[in-house]
Amino acid sequence: MRHCSVQVRGLLTRQELDRYNALMEVGSYLESQSRYELAAVVQAEVDLLIQPAIERLKDKGRERDRMTLQYLEDKRRAEWEAQMRELEEN
């Protein structure tokens, strides 16, 4: 069974995390019994279950990118204004 990343797990709701843990336990048991065809079905369910958390992670990344862009724009504007004030003073 393939685990999802810690970042994705951190964005699962309590209900999703409980279901994720249960599915992983079932999948691990099936693998220990060499029932790989059934473990693959469980893995497919895990993959579907974590999709909303993956989207939440992407949204957080997009928001972080927007905030970085805003910071850089504000910094550039402040530097430009400082240069203009300096030119006015001279």
HELIX and SHEET records of a PDB file:
HELIX    1   1 VAL A    6  GLY A   10  1                                   5    
HELIX    2   2 ARG A   14  SER A   32  1                                  19    
HELIX    3   3 TYR A   36  LEU A   49  1                                  14    
HELIX    4   4 GLN A   51  GLU A   89  1                                  39    
END                                                                             
